[in-house]
């Protein structure tokens, strides 16, 4: 963990919520009460780091269980929000991370070609449209091939008439239906 970065964020007036590692050294300065029906396990004001290298600012540490029951420790510099709101902010942030992981794995966006918000949105939308079209082709042709294989054939036959691509899909589907390896 880069505790100096957390201090820089505070100095620059930036807010953050980040997951804290299990081996992080913390010193609790004050604990806050948590209601019994809350998903929050604990809420405290802390200082991070060892006595030799400690943060300059105080932070808020919230402990909560994730959907699998694992303990998550969230550190933030937001004292104006409730612990539940901080937990929800982190949960929403994590959903965004999972979405981008899915994009990288399934839609094959490795790099963004533009840097503006509009350019990134356009690239994501186009990639999602292409993915959805491949799924439709797979469903409509009853193709047994993976989306990756369909995409590879499309890429190889991109400038050919579309009938070639469909013949390829149907031919491969017939081969695999007869028991011949694809």
C-alpha positions in Angstrom: 0.0 0.0 0.0 1.2 3.4 -0.9 0.2 5.4 2.2 2.0 8.5 0.9 -0.5 8.5 -2.0 -3.4 8.5 0.5 -1.7 11.6 2.1 -1.3 13.2 -1.3 -5.0 12.6 -2.0 -5.9 14.4 1.2 -3.5 17.3 0.6 -5.0 17.7 -2.9 -8.6 17.6 -1.6 -9.4 14.3 -3.4 -11.7 11.7 -1.9 -11.1 8.0 -2.1 -12.3 4.6 -0.9 -9.9 1.8 -1.2 -9.5 -1.8 0.0 -6.9 -2.2 2.6 -4.6 -5.3 2.6 -4.8 -7.8 5.4 -1.3 -7.1 6.6 -1.8 -3.4 6.8 -0.6 -1.8 10.1 -3.3 0.3 11.6 -3.6 2.2 14.9 -7.2 2.8 16.0 -7.7 6.3 17.4 -11.5 6.2 17.9 -14.3 3.8 17.2 -17.8 4.8 16.0 -21.0 3.0 17.0 -22.6 0.6 14.5 -26.2 -0.5 14.6 -26.9 -4.2 15.2 -28.9 -4.6 11.9 -26.1 -2.9 9.8 -24.0 -5.0 7.5 -21.0 -3.0 8.8 -18.9 -4.9 11.3 -16.8 -1.9 12.6 -16.2 1.7 11.9 -13.2 3.5 13.2 -10.8 6.5 12.8 -7.3 5.2 12.3 -3.8 6.1 11.4 -2.0 3.8 8.9 1.5 2.6 8.9 4.3 1.7 11.3 5.6 4.2 13.9 8.6 4.8 11.7 6.5 5.5 8.6 3.0 6.6 9.5 0.5 8.6 7.5 0.1 12.3 8.3 -3.7 12.2 8.1 -6.3 10.2 9.9 -8.6 7.9 7.9 -11.7 6.0 8.4 -11.6 2.2 8.4 -14.8 0.3 7.7 -15.0 -3.5 8.0 -17.7 -5.4 6.1 -18.2 -8.9 4.7 -18.4 -9.4 0.9 -21.0 -11.7 -0.8 -18.8 -14.8 -0.1 -18.4 -13.9 3.6 -14.8 -12.7 3.3 -13.8 -9.7 5.5 -13.1 -6.5 3.5 -11.5 -3.5 5.1 -12.2 -0.2 3.3 -10.1 2.8 4.1 -11.4 6.3 3.1 -11.0 9.9 3.9 -14.8 10.5 3.9 -16.1 11.1 7.4 -19.2 12.9 6.2 -20.9 9.8 4.8 -22.4 6.9 6.7 -20.6 3.6 6.9 -23.3 2.0 4.8 -22.8 4.6 2.1 -19.1 4.0 2.1 -19.7 0.2 1.8 -22.1 0.9 -1.1 -19.6 3.1 -2.9 -17.0 0.4 -2.7 -19.4 -2.2 -3.8 -20.4 -0.1 -6.8 -16.7 0.5 -7.6 -16.1 -3.2 -7.5 -18.9 -3.8 -9.9 -17.3 -1.4 -12.4 -14.0 -3.3 -12.0 -15.8 -6.6 -12.7 -17.4 -5.0 -15.8 -14.1 -3.9 -17.2 -12.6 -7.4 -16.5 -15.5 -8.9 -18.4 -14.9 -6.4 -21.3 -11.2 -7.4 -21.5 -12.0 -11.1 -21.5 -15.1 -11.3 -23.7 -15.2 -8.2 -25.8 -11.4 -8.1 -26.4 -10.8 -4.4 -25.6 -7.2 -4.3 -24.7 -6.5 -0.6 -25.2 -8.6 2.4 -25.9 -7.8 4.3 -29.1 -9.1 7.6 -27.9 -8.7 9.4 -24.6 -11.9 11.5 -24.4 -14.9 10.2 -22.6 -16.9 10.1 -25.9 -14.2 8.1 -27.7 -14.0 5.5 -24.8 -17.8 5.3 -24.8 -18.0 4.8 -28.5 -15.4 2.1 -28.5 -17.1 0.2 -25.7 -20.5 0.5 -27.4 -19.1 -0.7 -30.8 -17.4 -3.6 -29.1 -20.6 -4.5 -27.2 -22.6 -4.3 -30.4 -20.2 -6.6 -32.2 -20.3 -9.0 -29.3 -24.1 -9.1 -29.3 -24.2 -9.6 -33.0 -21.8 -12.6 -32.6 -24.1 -14.0 -29.9 -27.1 -13.6 -32.3 -25.3 -15.3 -35.1 -24.4 -18.2 -32.7 -28.1 -18.5 -31.6 -29.6 -18.1 -35.0 -27.3 -20.5 -36.8 -27.4 -23.0 -33.9 -23.6 -22.9 -34.1 -21.7 -25.2 -31.8 -18.6 -23.1 -32.1 -17.5 -20.7 -29.4 -17.8 -17.0 -29.9 -14.1 -16.8 -30.1 -14.1 -19.2 -33.1 -16.9 -17.3 -34.8 -15.0 -14.1 -34.3 -11.8 -15.6 -35.7 -13.7 -16.8 -38.8 -15.3 -13.4 -39.2 -11.9 -11.7 -39.0 -10.4 -14.1 -41.6 -13.4 -13.7 -43.9 -14.1 -10.0 -43.2 -13.8 -8.8 -46.8 -15.5 -11.8 -48.3 -19.2 -12.2 -49.0 -21.1 -13.0 -45.8 -22.3 -16.3 -47.3 -18.8 -17.7 -47.0 -18.8 -17.0 -43.3 -22.2 -18.7 -42.9 -21.2 -21.7 -45.0 -18.1 -22.0 -42.8 -20.2 -22.0 -39.7 -22.7 -24.5 -41.1 -20.0 -26.8 -42.5 -18.1 -26.9 -39.2 -21.4 -27.5 -37.4 -22.1 -30.5 -39.7 -18.6 -31.9 -39.2 -18.9 -31.8 -35.4 -22.5 -33.2 -35.6 -21.1 -36.3 -37.4 -18.5 -36.9 -34.7 -15.6 -35.7 -36.6 -13.4 -33.4 -34.5 -13.6 -29.7 -35.4 
